């Protein structure tokens, strides 16, 4: 059969979809024909309806499979409506949104089927049965409407990663993706996470799988790794096949979880690649030994999920039970081994106060990571954080339905004053961090922050469009004077220490 995957990736950072790469490899191995259309304006301009319909008709698929994250659902619905005008092909929706809102997807009438969870085996069985004109109604992981009622079949056991075929890179315009991302190439060495953060889909997945399989977390075998040998073959393939790769990014939820795997990976990596790489870590699974392995292998950046500088918010709202002192220590340890650090932050959390936001700013000023990347909290349906947001009547559902990303704005409503405060911090986090730091520019930024906070909504709306250029001009002056400071760099929601970006540039 001919399957066309559609990957809506509009208005967001350019992505590589690991799921589609594996699904395509499995389907091709089974003898099916596969094509992909990634809809991302950073790669090619987004199509209008006529262009979309023309492309779909040219592809002539028998099945169209969408891979969807929640914030792409509104765009996906538009595309699904266009497919109905283009073809009679079956429409199937997969991706994390089908776990978060599977019933909603089916009741929308936009799709004939959904596939939930890790779907390599499920989709292969589904397509094979269709191609042989067999009944698909009992395929595990499948969802569909029967006489107007939603039927969600139970989930099957998670795939054994060692048995998956090599990812299909050919289906992507991968060289274009590399160039669009300035040479940064993602890798995934594992699936799963041991934590149950309220804002993340992991606890949701675990709950569904444990219920359907009637097993413990241990019995689920949720955290699985590709072997080091598999990873080295993939890295070697990418280096030989593609040009302009400058950095590998290990996109695992928690790369540093198993110390032994970190050691084995790093020793093997150093033998086949001289390119720097980036990993996700956790302050509770990061110490001098792991830092040394990473540094010796050429790791350049270690990323930590901190989210909030308020221990109350982390404990009560996010279920991230770590102390600020541990965060500071982990960052210091990384710096001791010459590793650049990156911290993930969120603002606009349910029940978060102005004091909590200031605690986040003050923690960054104290810890001084190499960079921090912030976003507005987004309440993904089905997560515990969504429930907290809904219970507190924070969610603006109309605004939520329109959002394509969570870096530009929040869909939570805290009242006029706090909303305005979040807008200012969301555009100028580095100014606030500089102001509360012991950096030599602190006095200057304290004056600037006071000036920004004094602006009413109308004055802020006039000032905001030019704020990044203003930050650039200020930063250039401090760079000329050799004064260390954070500035907005690489994208509009990242603050980077000048000690790093001046060397890089």
GULO-888410 format. One record per residue (C-alpha): residue number from 1; x, y, z. Coordinates in pm, whole numbers. Layout:
REM residues N
SITE   n      u      v      w
SITE NUM      X      Y      Z
...
REM end
This chain:
REM residues 505
SITE   n      u      v      w
SITE   1      0      0      0
SITE   2    100    363    -42
SITE   3    115    559    284
SITE   4    165    936    294
SITE   5    276   1072    629
SITE   6    191   1434    699
SITE   7    387   1604    976
SITE   8    236   1943   1078
SITE   9    526   2145   1217
SITE  10    410   2501   1146
SITE  11    484   2803   1362
SITE  12    722   2597   1575
SITE  13   1089   2508   1575
SITE  14   1197   2287   1287
SITE  15   1161   1929   1404
SITE  16   1277   1583   1308
SITE  17   1009   1326   1384
SITE  18   1173   1014   1530
SITE  19    840    833   1533
SITE  20    778    877   1161
SITE  21   1137    775   1082
SITE  22   1086    443   1265
SITE  23    732    389   1132
SITE  24    847    442    776
SITE  25   1134    196    818
SITE  26    898    -69    955
SITE  27    646    -18    675
SITE  28    911    -24    403
SITE  29   1054   -343    552
SITE  30    706   -494    516
SITE  31    700   -400    146
SITE  32    485    -87    154
SITE  33    553    243    -23
SITE  34    595    547    199
SITE  35    617    924    144
SITE  36    636   1219    383
SITE  37    532   1583    372
SITE  38    668   1795    657
SITE  39    478   2123    677
SITE  40    729   2368    823
SITE  41    787   2716    687
SITE  42   1156   2703    784
SITE  43   1201   2426    525
SITE  44    958   2528    249
SITE  45    668   2776    243
SITE  46    341   2641    377
SITE  47     94   2544    103
SITE  48   -244   2699     43
SITE  49   -546   2474     -3
SITE  50   -506   2433   -378
SITE  51   -136   2353   -350
SITE  52   -204   2105    -71
SITE  53   -476   1925   -264
SITE  54   -261   1910   -577
SITE  55     32   1755   -388
SITE  56   -187   1496   -215
SITE  57   -344   1395   -546
SITE  58     -1   1360   -704
SITE  59    111   1133   -418
SITE  60   -205    921   -465
SITE  61   -187    753   -122
SITE  62   -422    487      3
SITE  63   -359    590    365
SITE  64   -271    934    500
SITE  65   -111    927    843
SITE  66    -82   1244   1052
SITE  67    166   1267   1341
SITE  68     30   1534   1574
SITE  69    129   1714   1892
SITE  70   -142   1903   2078
SITE  71    -46   2256   1977
SITE  72    -60   2153   1609
SITE  73   -416   2016   1638
SITE  74   -594   2328   1500
SITE  75   -367   2330   1192
SITE  76   -407   1953   1159
SITE  77   -785   1986   1143
SITE  78   -755   2232    856
SITE  79   -522   1996    670
SITE  80   -748   1698    738
SITE  81  -1041   1889    588
SITE  82   -833   1959    278
SITE  83   -746   1591    244
SITE  84  -1118   1507    226
SITE  85  -1145   1732    -79
SITE  86   -836   1576   -236
SITE  87   -878   1201   -189
SITE  88  -1081    913    -51
SITE  89   -773    772    124
SITE  90   -814    659    484
SITE  91   -709    924    734
SITE  92   -521    801   1041
SITE  93   -398   1020   1328
SITE  94   -107    930   1553
SITE  95    130   1118   1780
SITE  96    102   1219   2142
SITE  97   -225   1408   2086
SITE  98   -406   1078   2036
SITE  99   -306    977   2390
SITE 100   -407   1315   2528
SITE 101   -736   1351   2344
SITE 102   -806   1040   2140
SITE 103  -1184   1059   2184
SITE 104  -1184   1424   2075
SITE 105   -986   1338   1762
SITE 106  -1233   1067   1661
SITE 107  -1543   1268   1750
SITE 108  -1418   1557   1537
SITE 109  -1497   1348   1229
SITE 110  -1162   1445   1074
SITE 111  -1011   1097   1097
SITE 112  -1119    740   1028
SITE 113   -879    589   1282
SITE 114   -629    683   1548
SITE 115   -319    488   1652
SITE 116   -215    543   2013
SITE 117    118    500   2186
SITE 118    440    364   2036
SITE 119    293    236   1713
SITE 120    562     62   1506
SITE 121    409   -285   1545
SITE 122     49   -162   1556
SITE 123     67     43   1236
SITE 124    246   -237   1051
SITE 125    -28   -483   1149
SITE 126   -301   -232   1061
SITE 127   -160   -166    713
SITE 128    -90   -534    646
SITE 129   -448   -628    734
SITE 130   -588   -351    515
SITE 131   -372   -455    223
SITE 132   -502   -813    262
SITE 133   -862   -691    301
SITE 134   -881   -830    654
SITE 135  -1073   -694    954
SITE 136   -872   -434   1149
SITE 137  -1117   -380   1434
SITE 138   -915   -583   1685
SITE 139   -572   -431   1616
SITE 140   -417   -322   1946
SITE 141   -351     54   1987
SITE 142   -624    132   1731
SITE 143   -915    367   1794
SITE 144  -1223    426   1579
SITE 145  -1594    509   1585
SITE 146  -1847    224   1579
SITE 147  -2211    327   1542
SITE 148  -2113    672   1666
SITE 149  -1938    542   1979
SITE 150  -1565    569   2041
SITE 151  -1378    240   2066
SITE 152  -1022    246   2196
SITE 153   -850    -90   2170
SITE 154   -601   -180   2444
SITE 155   -236    -89   2405
SITE 156     12   -366   2327
SITE 157    349   -409   2497
SITE 158    608   -147   2419
SITE 159    842   -224   2126
SITE 160   1180   -386   2182
SITE 161   1414   -115   2053
SITE 162   1683   -367   1960
SITE 163   1447   -517   1701
SITE 164   1352   -196   1523
SITE 165   1499   -144   1175
SITE 166   1732    146   1107
SITE 167   1547    478   1098
SITE 168   1439    600    755
SITE 169   1622    927    703
SITE 170   1562    924    328
SITE 171   1194   1004    375
SITE 172   1290   1345    517
SITE 173   1453   1636    338
SITE 174   1721   1579    596
SITE 175   2001   1789    452
SITE 176   1763   2084    440
SITE 177   1665   2020    803
SITE 178   2034   2015    903
SITE 179   2094   2345    729
SITE 180   1777   2502    874
SITE 181   1898   2404   1222
SITE 182   2250   2539   1164
SITE 183   2407   2195   1164
SITE 184   2243   2064   1483
SITE 185   2124   1705   1440
SITE 186   1904   1521   1688
SITE 187   1956   1165   1814
SITE 188   1747    952   2046
SITE 189   1931    690   2252
SITE 190   1637    589   2470
SITE 191   1263    608   2524
SITE 192   1091    675   2853
SITE 193   1150    874   3171
SITE 194   1146    767   3538
SITE 195    970   1082   3659
SITE 196    604   1187   3675
SITE 197    620   1562   3619
SITE 198    267   1696   3607
SITE 199    313   1897   3286
SITE 200    463   1611   3083
SITE 201    290   1335   2889
SITE 202    512   1059   3036
SITE 203    291   1000   3340
SITE 204     -7    988   3106
SITE 205    153    725   2883
SITE 206    262    515   3178
SITE 207    -87    525   3328
SITE 208   -254    410   3005
SITE 209     -2    134   2941
SITE 210     -7      3   3297
SITE 211   -387     -5   3295
SITE 212   -415   -187   2962
SITE 213   -130   -429   3033
SITE 214   -217   -471   3403
SITE 215    146   -439   3511
SITE 216    375   -246   3744
SITE 217    603     34   3628
SITE 218    894   -210   3642
SITE 219    698   -470   3446
SITE 220    616   -214   3179
SITE 221    986   -171   3095
SITE 222    913    188   3007
SITE 223   1273    310   3006
SITE 224   1450    138   2716
SITE 225   1778    211   2541
SITE 226   1903    158   2192
SITE 227   2228    -31   2227
SITE 228   2550    167   2212
SITE 229   2635    -29   1897
SITE 230   2307     82   1733
SITE 231   2379    443   1821
SITE 232   2735    434   1689
SITE 233   2614    287   1357
SITE 234   2361    568   1328
SITE 235   2612    841   1408
SITE 236   2863    696   1161
SITE 237   2591    680    894
SITE 238   2490   1042    946
SITE 239   2848   1166    934
SITE 240   2913    981    609
SITE 241   2581   1059    442
SITE 242   2519   1428    522
SITE 243   2713   1753    516
SITE 244   2746   2050    752
SITE 245   2672   1861   1076
SITE 246   2821   2068   1357
SITE 247   2653   1927   1669
SITE 248   2463   1616   1778
SITE 249   2178   1658   2026
SITE 250   2077   1361   2241
SITE 251   1705   1429   2274
SITE 252   1642   1159   2536
SITE 253   1422   1277   2823
SITE 254   1707   1187   3058
SITE 255   2033   1077   2895
SITE 256   2230   1067   3220
SITE 257   1989    830   3403
SITE 258   2209    519   3383
SITE 259   2571    595   3468
SITE 260   2696    277   3301
SITE 261   2524    362   2972
SITE 262   2670    715   2983
SITE 263   3017    567   3029
SITE 264   2979    312   2749
SITE 265   2827    563   2509
SITE 266   3094    826   2574
SITE 267   3386    586   2531
SITE 268   3243    455   2203
SITE 269   3153    802   2075
SITE 270   3504    937   2123
SITE 271   3634    665   1887
SITE 272   3409    754   1594
SITE 273   3336   1127   1615
SITE 274   3511   1450   1698
SITE 275   3188   1652   1677
SITE 276   3056   1811   1998
SITE 277   2725   1689   2138
SITE 278   2449   1793   2379
SITE 279   2262   1587   2640
SITE 280   1963   1621   2871
SITE 281   2048   1562   3236
SITE 282   1881   1575   3577
SITE 283   2043   1733   3881
SITE 284   1978   1411   4075
SITE 285   2160   1203   3815
SITE 286   2464   1416   3754
SITE 287   2788   1417   3947
SITE 288   3160   1445   3879
SITE 289   3187   1096   3732
SITE 290   2916   1153   3471
SITE 291   3051   1502   3402
SITE 292   3398   1359   3338
SITE 293   3270   1091   3097
SITE 294   3079   1354   2900
SITE 295   3363   1606   2893
SITE 296   3619   1346   2782
SITE 297   3393   1242   2492
SITE 298   3351   1597   2363
SITE 299   3014   1687   2512
SITE 300   2968   2060   2488
SITE 301   2634   2137   2653
SITE 302   2446   1972   2938
SITE 303   2078   2068   2969
SITE 304   1888   2061   3298
SITE 305   1512   2080   3342
SITE 306   1458   2324   3630
SITE 307   1129   2485   3517
SITE 308   1083   2703   3828
SITE 309   1309   2857   4089
SITE 310   1033   2826   4346
SITE 311   1069   2507   4548
SITE 312    700   2536   4639
SITE 313    593   2542   4275
SITE 314    825   2255   4184
SITE 315    696   2043   4473
SITE 316    324   2127   4474
SITE 317    252   2203   4108
SITE 318    517   2023   3904
SITE 319    612   1722   4120
SITE 320    981   1799   4074
SITE 321   1128   1734   4415
SITE 322   1473   1888   4406
SITE 323   1633   2164   4605
SITE 324   1774   2488   4468
SITE 325   2107   2400   4630
SITE 326   2119   2078   4425
SITE 327   2051   2273   4107
SITE 328   2332   2517   4181
SITE 329   2570   2231   4263
SITE 330   2494   2042   3940
SITE 331   2559   2353   3732
SITE 332   2883   2418   3921
SITE 333   2994   2058   3865
SITE 334   2934   2085   3492
SITE 335   3131   2408   3476
SITE 336   3422   2248   3664
SITE 337   3460   2005   3373
SITE 338   3430   2271   3106
SITE 339   3073   2184   3013
SITE 340   2841   2463   2904
SITE 341   2507   2444   3085
SITE 342   2156   2510   2959
SITE 343   1847   2534   3180
SITE 344   1482   2493   3083
SITE 345   1241   2733   3251
SITE 346    865   2789   3245
SITE 347    661   3088   3353
SITE 348    286   3129   3377
SITE 349    229   2811   3578
SITE 350   -103   2748   3755
SITE 351   -103   2900   4106
SITE 352    231   3067   4034
SITE 353    266   3410   4194
SITE 354    481   3707   4106
SITE 355    712   3605   4391
SITE 356    748   3258   4235
SITE 357    848   3409   3901
SITE 358   1101   3628   4079
SITE 359   1237   3317   4254
SITE 360   1306   3167   3910
SITE 361   1487   3482   3803
SITE 362   1688   3494   4125
SITE 363   1789   3127   4098
SITE 364   1929   3188   3750
SITE 365   2112   3494   3877
SITE 366   2264   3283   4155
SITE 367   2343   2965   3958
SITE 368   2469   3144   3644
SITE 369   2414   2869   3386
SITE 370   2566   2920   3044
SITE 371   2218   2974   2903
SITE 372   1854   2935   2991
SITE 373   1561   2878   2765
SITE 374   1218   2983   2881
SITE 375    865   2923   2760
SITE 376    514   2982   2882
SITE 377    350   2686   3050
SITE 378    106   2504   2822
SITE 379   -161   2278   2979
SITE 380   -150   1963   2768
SITE 381   -485   1782   2794
SITE 382   -474   1468   3003
SITE 383   -184   1582   3222
SITE 384   -215   1656   3592
SITE 385   -104   2013   3530
SITE 386   -396   2053   3290
SITE 387   -632   1940   3566
SITE 388   -478   2191   3808
SITE 389   -516   2467   3550
SITE 390   -877   2376   3476
SITE 391   -966   2346   3845
SITE 392   -824   2692   3906
SITE 393  -1020   2836   3612
SITE 394   -698   2964   3458
SITE 395   -740   2836   3101
SITE 396   -860   3059   2821
SITE 397   -986   2775   2601
SITE 398  -1051   2995   2298
SITE 399   -696   3126   2307
SITE 400   -560   2777   2373
SITE 401   -729   2647   2057
SITE 402   -551   2911   1845
SITE 403   -198   2859   1978
SITE 404     66   2688   1764
SITE 405    351   2719   2015
SITE 406    411   2810   2378
SITE 407    705   3047   2339
SITE 408    512   3358   2237
SITE 409    225   3373   2483
SITE 410     27   3192   2749
SITE 411   -325   3056   2727
SITE 412   -370   3095   3103
SITE 413   -536   3405   3242
SITE 414   -410   3543   3574
SITE 415   -569   3885   3559
SITE 416   -457   4198   3382
SITE 417   -166   4293   3609
SITE 418      1   3952   3627
SITE 419    -61   3885   3257
SITE 420    128   4203   3173
SITE 421    410   4111   3411
SITE 422    445   3769   3243
SITE 423    456   3929   2899
SITE 424    746   4147   3008
SITE 425    943   3865   3169
SITE 426    861   3643   2871
SITE 427   1032   3888   2638
SITE 428   1312   4009   2863
SITE 429   1414   3730   3097
SITE 430   1789   3811   3054
SITE 431   1736   4169   3169
SITE 432   1570   4048   3487
SITE 433   1841   3789   3554
SITE 434   2117   4043   3496
SITE 435   1943   4286   3733
SITE 436   1937   4036   4021
SITE 437   2287   3896   3964
SITE 438   2626   4001   4094
SITE 439   2748   4060   3738
SITE 440   2917   4396   3669
SITE 441   2615   4511   3466
SITE 442   2359   4452   3742
SITE 443   2307   4819   3833
SITE 444   2239   4912   3471
SITE 445   1982   4635   3427
SITE 446   1812   4711   3758
SITE 447   1736   5054   3618
SITE 448   1614   4904   3290
SITE 449   1390   4652   3468
SITE 450   1240   4923   3686
SITE 451   1168   5122   3370
SITE 452   1004   4821   3199
SITE 453    792   4731   3500
SITE 454    660   5087   3517
SITE 455    514   5067   3165
SITE 456    138   5027   3141
SITE 457    -11   4787   2886
SITE 458    -36   5047   2610
SITE 459    321   5170   2656
SITE 460    452   4811   2669
SITE 461    278   4721   2342
SITE 462    454   5014   2175
SITE 463    793   4922   2325
SITE 464    780   4544   2279
SITE 465    833   4518   1898
SITE 466   1174   4681   1922
SITE 467   1289   4513   2241
SITE 468   1515   4253   2079
SITE 469   1697   4516   1878
SITE 470   1733   4722   2196
SITE 471   1880   4420   2372
SITE 472   2123   4366   2085
SITE 473   2249   4725   2095
SITE 474   2297   4718   2473
SITE 475   2474   4382   2455
SITE 476   2714   4498   2185
SITE 477   2820   4791   2403
SITE 478   2889   4563   2700
SITE 479   3076   4317   2478
SITE 480   3300   4602   2358
SITE 481   3372   4685   2722
SITE 482   3437   4321   2813
SITE 483   3153   4314   3070
SITE 484   2990   3975   3127
SITE 485   2611   3970   3087
SITE 486   2320   3765   2954
SITE 487   2164   3864   2622
SITE 488   1891   3728   2396
SITE 489   2076   3499   2157
SITE 490   2006   3232   1893
SITE 491   1629   3269   1934
SITE 492   1391   3508   2106
SITE 493   1341   3286   2412
SITE 494   1698   3210   2509
SITE 495   1937   3405   2730
SITE 496   2308   3327   2683
SITE 497   2606   3447   2883
SITE 498   2835   3673   2681
SITE 499   3143   3475   2795
SITE 500   3011   3195   2572
SITE 501   2859   3365   2270
SITE 502   3152   3604   2217
SITE 503   3386   3304   2187
SITE 504   3140   3120   1960
SITE 505   3108   3415   1727
REM end
